Amino acid sequence: MLSMGDLGNSDCVFCAILRGEAESSVPYADDRAMVIMDTGAVTPGHLLVIPRIHAVGLEDLDEETSAHVWRVGHRMGKLCGALVCAVKA
């Protein structure tokens, strides 16, 4: 697994977002994960939750970080679902 310090050597678009080198809309961020709006979203409220370390897949993350990413995604999904319903009302 790579550490936050390894982001400088990565061509990964998500690492560039974490470094502040790529444009993004960030509705939530903490010390382990960042949530960004998907620029190619096909449904309202489509978000991407990215860990603050470079990883190709969840298997590259330690269990605590992986669980945190899923927890943030779950919470943001509930929030976006409520917001989309409110806008439709």
C-alpha positions in Angstrom: 0.0 0.0 0.0 1.3 3.5 -0.8 1.2 6.3 1.7 0.1 9.9 1.3 3.7 10.9 0.5 3.6 8.7 -2.6 0.9 10.9 -4.2 3.5 13.1 -5.7 4.8 10.3 -8.0 1.5 9.1 -9.2 -0.2 9.9 -12.6 -3.5 8.9 -11.0 -6.3 11.5 -11.6 -7.6 10.9 -8.0 -4.1 11.6 -6.6 -4.0 14.8 -8.6 -7.3 15.8 -7.1 -6.0 15.1 -3.6 -2.9 17.1 -4.4 -5.1 20.0 -5.5 -3.8 19.9 -9.1 -7.1 18.9 -10.7 -10.4 20.6 -10.5 -13.1 19.0 -8.3 -16.2 19.8 -6.4 -15.8 18.4 -2.8 -18.9 18.1 -0.7 -17.1 16.3 2.1 -13.5 15.6 3.2 -11.8 14.3 6.3 -8.3 13.0 7.2 -8.9 9.6 5.5 -11.2 10.2 2.6 -12.5 12.8 0.1 -15.9 12.8 -1.6 -16.0 14.4 -5.1 -18.9 15.0 -7.5 -18.6 12.8 -10.6 -18.2 15.1 -13.6 -19.6 12.3 -15.8 -22.6 11.5 -13.6 -25.5 9.8 -15.2 -27.8 10.0 -12.1 -28.4 13.0 -9.8 -26.2 12.9 -6.7 -23.6 10.5 -8.1 -20.5 10.9 -5.9 -17.1 9.2 -5.7 -15.4 8.5 -2.4 -11.7 8.3 -2.7 -9.2 7.4 0.1 -6.4 9.9 0.8 -3.8 7.3 -0.2 -3.2 5.8 -3.6 -4.9 2.5 -4.2 -5.9 0.6 -7.3 -8.6 -1.3 -5.5 -10.1 -1.8 -2.0 -7.7 -4.8 -1.5 -4.9 -2.2 -1.5 -6.3 -0.5 1.6 -5.9 -1.6 5.2 -9.2 -2.8 6.7 -9.8 0.4 8.8 -9.4 2.7 5.7 -11.5 0.5 3.6 -14.3 0.4 6.2 -14.1 4.2 6.5 -14.4 4.7 2.8 -17.6 2.5 2.7 -19.0 4.2 5.8 -18.5 7.7 4.2 -20.1 6.4 1.0 -23.1 5.0 2.9 -23.6 8.3 4.8 -23.3 10.4 1.7 -25.6 8.1 -0.2 -28.3 8.6 2.4 -27.8 12.3 2.4 -27.9 12.6 -1.4 -31.0 10.4 -1.5 -32.8 12.7 0.9 -31.7 15.8 -1.1 -32.8 14.4 -4.4 -36.2 13.5 -2.9 -36.5 17.0 -1.4 -35.8 18.6 -4.8 -38.4 16.4 -6.5 -41.1 17.4 -4.0 
